Amino acid sequence: MKQELLSYLKADTAIAALVGDRIHWVEAPQGQTMPYVVLTRASDIASHVYEGAIAIRELRLQVDCDALTDIQAQAVQDAIQARITGKRFEQGGVKFQGGFVLNALDYSEQNQSAGARIKRSMQEYKLFYN
């Protein structure tokens, strides 16, 4: 699922125009050019009925975008949201049944290596897949 979702996001021309291929799972390489995106799996839950587990899973995905300005970070989040929200798609044999924003947060933090403040936009999604 991780590689398939990564490939789906990187294939989008609007996202690629903003971050190129700088989308990573868990953490970005040190010194990564901004803006970039970090994906984190907050939870990945199997669905069950009385008879047992069913094929559909529920993923809570955190999407962080680090950028030099809050406008730039929000532009990346807007492109990702347009790519995921309400979409059904198949990538590499994994069927994504739709994704929806649950939460959004903006903040900044000091970048020790660059000596500047990083603007971060975070969105949390719920996606269903099998």
N, CA, C and O of each residue as an XYZ file, in Angstrom:
520
protein
N       0.808     -1.182      0.000
C       0.000      0.000      0.000
C       0.866      1.266      0.000
O       0.529      2.246     -0.664
N       1.964      1.247      0.733
C       2.806      2.446      0.820
C       3.366      2.856     -0.542
O       3.259      4.017     -0.937
N       3.957      1.912     -1.251
C       4.549      2.234     -2.551
C       3.477      2.655     -3.548
O       3.701      3.550     -4.363
N       2.321      2.014     -3.486
C       1.241      2.338     -4.414
C       0.713      3.756     -4.176
O       0.466      4.492     -5.131
N       0.540      4.136     -2.925
C       0.072      5.494     -2.627
C       1.123      6.530     -3.005
O       0.794      7.587     -3.542
N       2.369      6.229     -2.727
C       3.466      7.124     -3.108
C       3.503      7.322     -4.626
O       3.640      8.451     -5.098
N       3.384      6.252     -5.380
C       3.383      6.332     -6.844
C       2.200      7.147     -7.358
O       2.341      7.931     -8.296
N       1.034      6.960     -6.740
C      -0.171      7.700     -7.139
C       0.017      9.205     -6.936
O      -0.339     10.001     -7.805
N       0.574      9.589     -5.795
C       0.793     11.014     -5.533
C       1.860     11.598     -6.449
O       1.694     12.704     -6.963
N       2.948     10.875     -6.659
C       4.032     11.377     -7.506
C       3.627     11.486     -8.968
O       4.236     12.252     -9.715
N       2.615     10.742     -9.392
C       2.167     10.770    -10.784
C       1.317     11.998    -11.107
O       1.043     12.267    -12.277
N       0.899     12.738    -10.094
C       0.039     13.906    -10.309
C       0.877     15.097    -10.766
O       1.865     15.448    -10.121
N       0.483     15.719    -11.879
C       1.271     16.827    -12.438
C       1.239     18.067    -11.543
O       2.235     18.787    -11.463
N       0.120     18.330    -10.873
C       0.045     19.506     -9.992
C       0.970     19.344     -8.784
O       1.655     20.288     -8.390
N       0.987     18.148     -8.204
C       1.883     17.888     -7.065
C       3.336     17.931     -7.530
O       4.185     18.540     -6.879
N       3.615     17.285     -8.653
C       4.989     17.250     -9.174
C       5.509     18.656     -9.498
O       6.695     18.934     -9.321
N       4.631     19.535     -9.968
C       5.051     20.902    -10.279
C       5.495     21.646     -9.019
O       6.317     22.559     -9.094
N       4.956     21.259     -7.871
C       5.284     21.937     -6.608
C       6.443     21.303     -5.847
O       7.274     22.012     -5.279
N       6.505     19.956     -5.831
C       7.527     19.279     -5.017
C       8.404     18.314     -5.806
O       9.293     17.691     -5.227
N       8.181     18.174     -7.103
C       8.950     17.190     -7.866
C       8.657     15.800     -7.325
O       7.495     15.424     -7.172
N       9.696     15.039     -7.036
C       9.501     13.699     -6.467
C       9.833     13.673     -4.972
O      10.093     12.607     -4.413
N       9.824     14.836     -4.327
C      10.203     14.946     -2.909
C       9.017     14.615     -1.991
O       8.547     15.453     -1.221
N       8.555     13.373     -2.101
C       7.515     12.830     -1.228
C       8.097     11.573     -0.592
O       8.562     10.674     -1.292
N       8.070     11.515      0.734
C       8.756     10.439      1.459
C       7.840      9.850      2.524
O       6.929     10.517      3.013
N       8.091      8.600      2.873
C       7.434      7.984      4.019
C       8.286      8.210      5.264
O       9.503      8.034      5.215
N       7.686      8.587      6.350
C       8.212      8.713      7.707
C       9.135      9.921      7.904
O       8.902     10.711      8.819
N      10.159     10.089      7.090
C      11.002     11.276      7.223
C      11.700     11.587      5.916
O      11.963     10.702      5.102
N      11.993     12.854      5.735
C      12.722     13.302      4.550
C      14.217     13.196      4.817
O      14.648     13.285      5.966
N      15.005     13.009      3.774
C      16.456     13.003      3.967
C      16.930     14.342      4.530
O      16.364     15.390      4.219
N      17.960     14.299      5.351
C      18.508     15.533      5.921
C      18.978     16.459      4.794
O      19.626     16.016      3.846
N      18.646     17.736      4.910
C      19.045     18.715      3.908
C      18.162     18.723      2.668
O      18.512     19.339      1.661
N      17.011     18.039      2.732
C      16.091     17.961      1.586
C      15.666     19.363      1.152
O      15.337     20.206      1.986
N      15.675     19.604     -0.151
C      15.193     20.863     -0.713
C      13.709     21.004     -0.422
O      12.947     20.043     -0.530
N      13.308     22.215     -0.051
C      11.891     22.482      0.211
C      11.237     23.078     -1.018
O      11.913     23.709     -1.831
N       9.944     22.895     -1.170
C       9.045     22.159     -0.283
C       9.154     20.652     -0.501
O       9.586     20.188     -1.556
N       8.756     19.912      0.511
C       8.691     18.464      0.413
C       7.554     17.951      1.276
O       7.004     18.679      2.101
N       7.211     16.687      1.073
C       6.085     16.062      1.763
C       6.572     14.822      2.499
O       7.381     14.053      1.981
N       6.065     14.641      3.718
C       6.331     13.433      4.498
C       4.993     12.787      4.835
O       4.096     13.428      5.381
N       4.876     11.501      4.497
C       3.676     10.721      4.783
C       3.942      9.831      6.000
O       5.005      9.222      6.113
N       2.970      9.765      6.900
C       3.098      8.917      8.082
C       1.806      8.139      8.275
O       0.714      8.707      8.265
N       1.946      6.845      8.450
C       0.776      6.001      8.725
C       0.462      6.112     10.216
O       1.207      5.597     11.049
N      -0.650      6.789     10.553
C      -1.050      6.943     11.950
C      -1.719      5.682     12.465
O      -1.531      5.303     13.621
N      -2.505      5.027     11.605
C      -3.091      3.732     11.943
C      -3.517      3.046     10.659
O      -3.743      3.698      9.639
N      -3.624      1.739     10.717
C      -4.029      0.931      9.567
C      -4.828     -0.244     10.136
O      -4.263     -1.220     10.631
N      -6.149     -0.126     10.053
C      -7.028     -1.038     10.776
C      -7.760     -1.960      9.811
O      -8.334     -1.508      8.820
N      -7.734     -3.243     10.106
C      -8.518     -4.211      9.334
C      -9.975     -4.102      9.746
O     -10.286     -3.922     10.923
N     -10.867     -4.212      8.769
C     -12.301     -4.186      9.046
C     -12.789     -5.592      9.354
O     -12.283     -6.575      8.812
N     -13.778     -5.669     10.232
C     -14.312     -6.971     10.643
C     -15.837     -6.955     10.636
O     -16.473     -5.923     10.851
N     -16.389     -8.110     10.385
C     -17.822     -8.371     10.573
C     -17.899     -9.592     11.493
O     -16.865    -10.136     11.882
N     -19.093    -10.019     11.836
C     -19.228    -11.164     12.746
C     -18.520    -12.406     12.237
O     -18.029    -13.212     13.028
N     -18.465    -12.565     10.923
C     -17.838    -13.756     10.348
C     -16.308    -13.669     10.331
O     -15.639    -14.669     10.070
N     -15.744    -12.482     10.606
C     -14.292    -12.315     10.618
C     -13.857    -11.090      9.833
O     -14.655    -10.200      9.541
N     -12.588    -11.064      9.501
C     -12.015     -9.912      8.795
C     -12.526     -9.854      7.354
O     -12.767    -10.886      6.728
N     -12.685     -8.648      6.846
C     -13.019     -8.446      5.438
C     -11.863     -7.702      4.783
O     -10.965     -7.209      5.465
N     -11.893     -7.626      3.482
C     -10.737     -7.125      2.736
C     -10.481     -5.633      2.905
O      -9.340     -5.200      2.745
N     -11.485     -4.837      3.218
C     -11.288     -3.381      3.281
C     -10.564     -2.983      4.558
O     -10.899     -3.440      5.650
N      -9.573     -2.128      4.399
C      -8.802     -1.604      5.527
C      -9.046     -0.103      5.635
O      -9.385      0.556      4.653
N      -8.869      0.422      6.836
C      -9.034      1.848      7.101
C      -7.685      2.430      7.511
O      -7.127      2.069      8.547
N      -7.175      3.328      6.689
C      -5.871      3.955      6.919
C      -6.065      5.385      7.384
O      -6.792      6.152      6.752
N      -5.423      5.749      8.482
C      -5.314      7.161      8.861
C      -3.921      7.596      8.456
O      -2.917      7.063      8.929
N      -3.883      8.578      7.567
C      -2.637      9.034      6.958
C      -2.385     10.472      7.339
O      -3.245     11.331      7.151
N      -1.201     10.740      7.879
C      -0.792     12.113      8.149
C       0.104     12.584      7.012
O       1.067     11.910      6.648
N      -0.222     13.748      6.455
C       0.546     14.341      5.359
C       1.110     15.661      5.855
O       0.362     16.603      6.114
N       2.431     15.730      5.987
C       3.114     16.956      6.398
C       3.817     17.555      5.193
O       4.510     16.855      4.455
N       3.637     18.844      4.998
C       4.376     19.550      3.966
C       5.227     20.617      4.625
O       4.706     21.490      5.318
N       6.531     20.553      4.413
C       7.459     21.566      4.912
C       7.858     22.472      3.760
O       8.188     22.009      2.669
N       7.820     23.774      4.026
C       8.119     24.749      2.984
C       8.729     26.000      3.618
O       8.783     26.130      4.841
N       9.183     26.909      2.766
C       9.758     28.161      3.255
C       8.691     29.182      3.619
O       8.939     30.078      4.426
N       7.496     29.056      3.024
C       6.392     29.964      3.344
C       5.131     29.157      3.607
O       4.982     28.035      3.123
N       4.223     29.746      4.385
C       2.971     29.055      4.649
C       2.110     28.966      3.394
O       1.352     28.008      3.246
N       2.204     29.926      2.495
C       1.456     29.900      1.240
C       1.920     28.722      0.377
O       1.104     28.023     -0.223
N       3.226     28.514      0.324
C       3.790     27.406     -0.445
C       3.353     26.061      0.150
O       2.973     25.152     -0.587
N       3.404     25.935      1.471
C       2.990     24.697      2.134
C       1.517     24.419      1.871
O       1.140     23.273      1.624
N       0.678     25.450      1.922
C      -0.748     25.263      1.690
C      -1.034     24.889      0.240
O      -1.944     24.104     -0.024
N      -0.279     25.433     -0.691
C      -0.471     25.087     -2.105
C      -0.219     23.596     -2.337
O      -0.946     22.946     -3.090
N       0.808     23.064     -1.690
C       1.097     21.633     -1.808
C      -0.036     20.827     -1.187
O      -0.499     19.855     -1.783
N      -0.488     21.216      0.000
C      -1.591     20.496      0.641
C      -2.851     20.538     -0.217
O      -3.568     19.543     -0.318
N      -3.122     21.688     -0.833
C      -4.303     21.799     -1.696
C      -4.227     20.818     -2.862
O      -5.225     20.196     -3.227
N      -3.032     20.685     -3.445
C      -2.851     19.754     -4.569
C      -3.034     18.306     -4.117
O      -3.650     17.507     -4.822
N      -2.503     17.969     -2.950
C      -2.652     16.611     -2.426
C      -4.114     16.334     -2.084
O      -4.631     15.255     -2.372
N      -4.764     17.295     -1.478
C      -6.179     17.116     -1.137
C      -7.020     16.905     -2.395
O      -7.921     16.065     -2.406
N      -6.733     17.655     -3.445
C      -7.468     17.480     -4.707
C      -7.222     16.095     -5.297
O      -8.109     15.535     -5.940
N      -6.046     15.542     -5.089
C      -5.689     14.232     -5.632
C      -6.346     13.085     -4.855
O      -6.639     12.035     -5.427
N      -6.580     13.288     -3.542
C      -7.066     12.200     -2.688
C      -8.559     12.285     -2.385
O      -9.263     11.279     -2.475
N      -9.044     13.456     -2.033
C     -10.394     13.591     -1.476
C     -11.476     13.111     -2.427
O     -11.609     13.598     -3.550
N     -12.250     12.138     -1.944
C     -13.388     11.624     -2.689
C     -13.047     10.788     -3.905
O     -13.941     10.411     -4.662
N     -11.771     10.491     -4.110
C     -11.347      9.750     -5.306
C     -11.299      8.253     -5.037
O     -10.896      7.805     -3.964
N     -11.720      7.498     -6.036
C     -11.511      6.039     -6.063
C     -10.469      5.786     -7.144
O     -10.595      6.277     -8.266
N      -9.450      5.024     -6.802
C      -8.400      4.753     -7.782
C      -7.729      3.434     -7.454
O      -7.792      2.936     -6.330
N      -7.088      2.887     -8.467
C      -6.321      1.657     -8.294
C      -4.900      1.929     -8.714
O      -4.655      2.535     -9.757
N      -3.964      1.481     -7.902
C      -2.546      1.670     -8.189
C      -1.819      0.402     -7.795
O      -1.863     -0.002     -6.633
N      -1.155     -0.230     -8.740
C      -0.373     -1.424     -8.445
C      -1.171     -2.550     -7.817
O      -0.644     -3.298     -6.993
N      -2.433     -2.681     -8.194
C      -3.269     -3.746     -7.664
C      -3.965     -3.414     -6.350
O      -4.787     -4.197     -5.873
N      -3.648     -2.265     -5.758
C      -4.322     -1.841     -4.529
C      -5.457     -0.905     -4.920
O      -5.252      0.061     -5.655
N      -6.663     -1.200     -4.421
C      -7.839     -0.380     -4.722
C      -8.116      0.556     -3.551
O      -8.413      0.114     -2.441
N      -8.015      1.850     -3.816
C      -8.329      2.865     -2.821
C      -9.778      3.286     -3.055
O     -10.145      3.693     -4.157
N     -10.595      3.185     -2.012
C     -12.035      3.387     -2.135
C     -12.475      4.808     -1.820
O     -13.668      5.104     -1.890
N     -11.574      5.671     -1.484
C     -11.914      7.062     -1.183
C     -11.131      7.553      0.011
O     -10.791      6.784      0.909
N     -10.850      8.834      0.011
C     -10.124      9.451      1.106
C     -10.762     10.778      1.474
O     -11.321     11.472      0.625
N     -10.670     11.122      2.758
C     -11.315     12.324      3.251
C     -10.446     12.983      4.317
O      -9.825     12.297      5.129
N     -10.403     14.307      4.313
C      -9.634     15.044      5.319
C     -10.365     14.968      6.657
O     -11.569     15.216      6.736
N      -9.623     14.623      7.701
C     -10.171     14.589      9.057
C      -9.778     15.819      9.860
O     -10.545     16.296     10.696
N      -8.573     16.329      9.602
C      -8.008     17.368     10.446
C      -6.943     18.131      9.664
O      -6.316     17.581      8.759
N      -6.743     19.385     10.013
C      -5.678     20.180      9.393
C      -5.064     21.089     10.448
O      -5.746     21.545     11.367
N      -3.767     21.346     10.304
C      -3.042     22.155     11.275
C      -1.860     22.812     10.574
O      -1.192     22.175      9.758
N      -1.598     24.069     10.881
C      -0.435     24.787     10.350
C       0.412     25.275     11.512
O      -0.118     25.748     12.517
N       1.732     25.161     11.376
C       2.637     25.689     12.401
C       4.021     25.881     11.801
O       4.255     25.538     10.643
N       4.929     26.425     12.585
C       6.306     26.595     12.117
C       7.256     26.121     13.202
O       6.906     26.061     14.380
N       8.460     25.787     12.780
C       9.490     25.375     13.727
C      10.851     25.791     13.197
O      11.023     26.013     11.999
N      11.804     25.892     14.089
C      13.149     26.317     13.726
C      13.892     25.190     13.021
O      13.909     24.057     13.501
N      14.503     25.500     11.886
C      15.338     24.550     11.166
C      16.775     24.809     11.598
O      17.358     25.837     11.249
N      17.341     23.885     12.349
C      18.677     24.077     12.902
C      19.757     24.195     11.826
O      20.675     25.004     11.957
N      19.655     23.399     10.774
C      20.711     23.403      9.756
C      20.637     24.640      8.864
O      21.672     25.157      8.446
N      19.429     25.123      8.567
C      19.289     26.283      7.679
C      19.224     27.588      8.454
O      19.393     28.660      7.874
N      18.979     27.513      9.765
C      18.883     28.717     10.565
C      17.631     29.538     10.265
O      17.581     30.726     10.584
N      16.648     28.932      9.672
C      15.400     29.621      9.324
C      14.224     28.837      9.883
O      14.369     27.686     10.293
N      13.078     29.461      9.895
C      11.866     28.779     10.341
C      11.237     28.035      9.169
O      11.125     28.570      8.066
N      10.830     26.793      9.423
C      10.126     25.978      8.444
C       8.638     26.174      8.684
O       8.180     26.149      9.827
N       7.891     26.366      7.621
C       6.434     26.411      7.706
C       5.924     25.009      7.408
O       6.314     24.397      6.413
N       5.062     24.508      8.263
C       4.542     23.154      8.087
C       3.021     23.184      8.045
O       2.364     23.793      8.889
N       2.493     22.517      7.049
C       1.057     22.303      6.949
C       0.829     20.807      7.087
O       1.428     20.007      6.369
N      -0.048     20.436      8.023
C      -0.343     19.014      8.269
C      -1.814     18.777      7.995
O      -2.673     19.551      8.419
N      -2.093     17.699      7.283
C      -3.460     17.243      7.120
C      -3.504     15.759      7.435
O      -2.586     15.004      7.114
N      -4.591     15.365      8.068
C      -4.792     13.953      8.381
C      -5.978     13.460      7.558
O      -7.032     14.095      7.513
N      -5.782     12.319      6.913
C      -6.792     11.725      6.049
C      -7.242     10.388      6.588
O      -6.515      9.710      7.314
N      -8.462     10.021      6.217
C      -8.936      8.648      6.392
C      -9.116      8.107      4.985
O      -9.858      8.676      4.184
N      -8.434      7.001      4.683
C      -8.551      6.342      3.385
C      -8.978      4.898      3.595
O      -8.577      4.248      4.561
N      -9.792      4.414      2.681
C     -10.208      3.017      2.698
C      -9.569      2.331      1.494
O      -9.569      2.878      0.391
N      -9.024      1.131      1.708
C      -8.372      0.425      0.603
C      -8.451     -1.077      0.819
O      -8.696     -1.564      1.923
N      -8.230     -1.802     -0.294
C      -8.099     -3.255     -0.214
C      -7.216     -3.736     -1.357
O      -6.970     -4.936     -1.484
